[in-house]
Amino acid sequence: TQGDVWDTQWDMFLCLCGAIVSLLLFSRRHDRQLGLR
């Protein structure tokens, strides 16, 4: 840690947020591509 006790938890929280955002974005794109076929 770099002096912050919650450094690891904060990193994992941001990682989770990024995963959720990318899932939302790519699921919409994926649904649109499936609809075109």
C-alpha positions, 0 to 999 in steps of 0.5 A, spaced: 500 500 500 502 507 498 500 509 505 492 508 504 489 502 508 483 502 503 488 502 496 486 495 494 479 495 496 479 502 492 482 499 486 477 493 486 471 497 486 474 501 480 475 495 477 468 493 478 465 499 476 469 499 469 466 492 468 459 494 469 460 500 465 463 496 459 458 490 460 452 495 459 455 498 453 457 492 449 451 488 451 447 494 447 452 494 441 451 486 441 444 486 441 444 491 436 448 487 432 444 481 433 438 485 431 441 486 424 442 479 422 
